Amino acid sequence: MKKLSAIGLTSTLMATLSTGLMFGFAPPATADEIVTEEGEVVQLLDDGFILDTGTEEIAIDTYPLGERDPLDLTVGESVSVYGELDDDDAEIDAFTITREDGSTIEIPDDDD
């Protein structure tokens, strides 16, 4: 039986990890993790929208925007969303939304 040295095992694990990350394989996000998702707005909701990432559709919560103030987005628009994964509601609580032109929509705290 062939023995693996600690160096050989570490190198193998690092190569596997770096190859996975190079090709877009990463561990799934966990609740309360800060994430960035990019995609197309496919539906506007009362306090958010549905984002199609190309592999899945994700609910994006923009409260209080959309409920108290209008959400200035259109269906078909490409955006990047930075926020916190809310596993309880299976959605992302958005902090910022960035448009293709680089302009940013800041989502105010619910407490404001």
N, C-alpha and C positions, 0 to 999 in steps of 0.2 A: 504494500500500500504506500502511495506517495504522500509525503508530509508537506504541508504548505507552511512556509515560514511566515512570520508576522508581517514582514515587509512585502512578500508576495501577495498575501491576502489583502493587505491595506491597498496595494497598487491595483489589485483586481476590483476591489470595491470602489475606489476612486474613479477608475476608468468607467465602470458601469454607471455610476452616479453622474459623471460629467457627460457621458454619451446620452443618457436619458434626458438630462437638462438641455443639451444641445438640440435634441429633436423634439422638444416641447413636452416631455414627460416629466411631470412634477407631482409630488404628493398632493392629494386633494386638500382644498382649504378646509379649515375647521372653524367652528362657531367662534365669533368675536375676533376673527383674524382680519387684518386690514388687507384688502385686495384691490386690484385694478382689473377691470374687464372692458374690452372694446367690442363694439358691434354696431348694429343698426336698430334704431327705434322702430318697433313694429306695431306698438299699440300704446296710446296714452290712457292713463288711469286717473282717478280723482286726485290721488296724492303720489303719483309716480308714473312709471311706464314699464313696458316689457322690452328688454334688450335681447336681440338675437345675435349671439356670438359666432354663429356659424356651426357650432356643435351643440348648443343648447339655448333655450330661452330662459332668461332670468328676470324676475320681478325686481325693479329698482324702486325703493321708497325714497321720495324726495320731500316728505313732510317736514316743514309746513308749506313748502312750495307746492302748488297744485291744488291744495285745499284752501289755504288762506290767501295766497297770491297766485297769479297765473304762472304756469310752467311754460317757458318760452322754448319749446321743442316742437318738431314736426315729425310725423311718421315718414320713415325713409332716411332720416338724418343719421349720419355716422358720428358716434361719440365714444369717448373713453370715460368710464365711471370709476372714481376712487372712493372707497367707502369700507364699511365694516360688514362682514358676513353675519347676518342674523339668522342663525339656524332655527330658532323658534318659529319664525315666520317664513322660512325658506326664501329669503330675499336679501338684497344688499341695501343697507342704509347708507345712502349717498352722502358724501362730504362735498365733493366737487364733480362737475360734469364738464369735460373739455370737448369742444367742437373741433372739426377738422381744420378750421382756420386758426386754431390756437386759443380762441376766446374761451373763457371759463365762467361757468355758472356756479356760484358759491351757495351751498345749502345752509341756511341759518340754523342754529340750535333750536330745538323744540321749545326751550325755556324762554327764548326771546319774545 
